Amino acid sequence: MVLTRQFNSQDDLPKTLGELKRSGWRSRSVKEEIRANTVNTIQSGQELISGVFGYQDTVIPQLENALLAGHDIVFLGERGQAKTRIIRSLVHLLDEWMPVVGGSEINDDPCSPVSRQARELVAEQGDATPIDWIHRSNRYGEKLATPDTSIADLIGEVDPIKVAEGRYLSDELTLHYGLVPRCNRGIFAINELPDLSERIQVGLLNVLEERDVQIRGYKIRLPLDILLVASANPDDYTNRGRIITPLKDRFGSQIRTHYPLEIETEIDVVRQESRNASIGNIKVRTPQFMEEIIATISHLARASTKINQRSGVSVRLTTSNHELMCANAMRRALKAKETEVAPRISDLEALTASASGKIEIDVIDDAREGQVFDQLVGVAVLQVTKQRVSPEKFRLVTDEFADGKVVQTGEDISSKDLVTVLQTMPNLKHVVAELVDGDESAAVIASAVEFVLEGLHLAKRLNKDASGGRAIYRSKITS
């Protein structure tokens, strides 16, 4: 919608059709409205979609093209790829306020009403027709597709109360509108589109393409103005899947989403989505190498042949793992009466609870399922350790264990006790200092100590004896 002059407040907005005409307002379709606002957003250098990472060079350019072309859009991707977040963010590309015929159920355009109620009101009152203003947040509708979704949910149904008032069944005024008509002149989104039954897909196609709908045996002309956006799993969105070809053809652009391609991007998402781990006077500090381990676990899972990739490995796995790791560290701090704590390698044992419901491991029994996940964690720790610590430094630290040195770690070992270990191991102290990068927190230093020791064990340079939440690291030569 376009207003040729600005209004100082909402109270200044036109209240009647006559005032609206005199203000210089003119009507345009919702796709033209979004196109114009997309142009302004790109020209001003603003982000089209905020709070989404890793899509700047892939998904966002495709989305910009689709909006500039005025297309209906379907996003294809596995779970946890920010499809719904992107769809809901499109609301910000609508004008802040939109005029509708007063009392209209389907946001009738004052200059071109489509419902019988609005048409009769405009014909009767003319320029005195009352005008309501709808905020853009109320111009968005969303439906999660399920097999039991009905035409009544999406399009509408005959209201028996209106029939009882004396109207004929064929009277349009007996219709109780569904979600789609109520999003007229706005955005309507369907999540998991292929889950709609074929009969409902046909009905949706009819109202969006032919602009009419048949309810209870009579036909209603309903020229809706809607931007249709949908999401779907790629495996279902095929001719062999559960989508009818005519509806698939209705979408102008098909955009493929993906999981974060880089560890740094995954970490950015986790930092944004994770709740603050600190509580009260207890502060949780998460070293970056622990964040990298959590993100690497998810990346390895997405490449593993032992995990069902059809359902995907969501970024929610990374977020949940991060939150549970910090929660276990918090619990450890509470028992030790510490006010500052950092997650350690020993806290990764808690991740089974968060991972078990988010990944589907293709094994027969639960015991082997646990082994598969433990292997992912081990490989992730080793991979991050090799990236962080050079082989030469590994050798120097290993040499410090040659004289029978033993280091014990575990939940009941305080941060101060692990920091004390560095007094007799200068090479380990040097490696830890590089990892913490000037952070003098005992909790972070203790986390780095345990990280290096576990990396040495996984690299087969140290032996590890683990029992009851404790671990003892010793030289392979002296053991």
C-alpha positions, 0 to 999 in steps of 0.5 A, a space after each residue: 500500500 502507498 501513502 503519499 503523505 506521512 501521518 504523525 500517529 495512528 490517530 491521524 490515519 483516515 477513518 473513512 473511505 473518503 478520507 482515505 481517498 483524499 490522503 492519496 493512498 492507492 491500492 497494490 497487491 501484497 506481492 507488489 508491496 513486498 517487492 517494493 519493500 524488498 527493493 528498499 531493504 536491499 538498497 539501504 544495505 539492511 539485512 533481509 532476514 535477521 538472526 539467521 546465520 550461514 545463508 548469506 551466500 546461499 539461501 538469502 540471494 535466492 530468497 531476494 530473487 523470489 521476492 523481487 519476482 513476486 513468486 510464491 515460495 516453498 522452502 525444502 530442507 530437513 528439520 532445524 534449518 530455520 525454515 519457519 524462522 525465515 518464513 515468519 521474518 517475511 512479515 517485516 517486508 509488509 507495510 506497517 499498517 494496512 487499511 481494510 473495510 471496517 468489520 471485514 473478516 477477510 481484510 477487504 481492500 476498501 477500494 476493491 472489496 471481495 466479500 459480499 459483506 464488504 461490497 454491500 457496505 461500500 455500496 450503501 455508505 460510499 465515502 462514509 464507509 468506516 476504515 480499520 487499520 491492520 498492523 502487519 503482525 496481524 497479516 500473517 497466518 500459519 498452519 502446520 499441515 497434518 493428515 486430519 486438516 480439513 477444507 473447513 480449517 483452510 477455506 471455511 465452512 457453513 455456519 449453522 448459526 447463520 443458517 438458523 438466522 434465516 439465510 439460505 445455504 447458498 448465501 455467501 453470508 452463511 460462510 465462516 471463513 477459514 485460515 486462508 481467506 482470513 490472510 487475504 492481503 497478507 502472507 499464509 504459510 503451511 509447514 510440512 506441506 506434503 502432509 496435507 491429504 491430496 483432497 485438501 491439496 486440490 482444494 487449496 490449489 483451487 482457491 489460490 489458482 482459480 480463485 473460487 471455492 466449493 463448499 457444501 455443493 455451492 461455489 463462491 468466487 473468492 479472488 484472494 490476494 495472498 503470498 503463499 509460502 510453504 516448507 517441506 522435507 525434500 524426500 516428501 516433496 517429489 512426484 513419488 512423495 505426497 505432493 500433487 504435481 499441480 500444487 507443486 507447479 503453483 510455486 514460482 521458486 523452490 529454495 533449498 535450505 541447509 545446515 551450517 556449513 562451517 563450525 563457526 556458523 554453528 557456534 554463532 547459532 548456538 550462542 544466539 539460541 542457547 539460554 544463559 547458563 549462569 544462575 544467580 551468583 554462579 557464573 558459567 564460562 564456556 571456553 571456545 574449544 568446548 563450543 567447537 567440540 559441541 558443534 563438531 559432534 553435530 557436523 560429524 553426525 551429519 556425515 555418519 553412515 550410522 545415523 539416519 540422515 533422512 530425518 536430519 541432524 538439527 541445529 537443535 541438537 547442538 543447542 541442546 548439547 551445549 545447554 546440557 553440558 553447561 547444566 552439568 557444569 553448573 551442577 558440579 559447581 553447586 556440589 563443590 560450592 564454587 561460584 565460577 565454573 567452566 564445562 570440561 570434557 567430563 561434562 560431555 558424558 551428560 550429552 546422551 540425554 539430549 542427543 538420544 531424542 534428536 538423532 536416529 542411530 541405525 543400530 539394533 540395540 540400545 547398547 550399540 546406540 550409546 557406543 555410536 554416540 560415544 565414538 562421535 564425541 571422541 572423534 570430535 574431541 580428537 579433531 578439535 585437539 589436533 586443530 588447537 595443539 600442534 604435534 610437537 607440543 603434544 610430544 613435549 607434554 607427553 614427555 612430562 609423563 615419562 617419569 611416572 607422572 599421574 593426573 587425576 580428573 573428574 567431577 569431584 576434582 576442583 578447578 584449583 586442584 587441576 590448576 595446581 598440576 601445572 606447577 610441575 608441568 611447564 610444557 602443559 602449562 604453556 599449551 594451556 596458556 595458549 588455549 585460554 588466551 589470557 583468561 586467568 579464570 581457574 575454571 577455564 584453565 582447569 577445563 583446558 587441562 582436562 581437554 589437553 589430557 583427553 586429546 593426548 589419550 585419544 591420540 594414543 599418547 597417554 593411557 586413561 583409566 576411567 571409573 565412577 566419574 573419575 579418570 587417571 591419565 598416565 604415560 603409556 610407557 610406565 603403565 
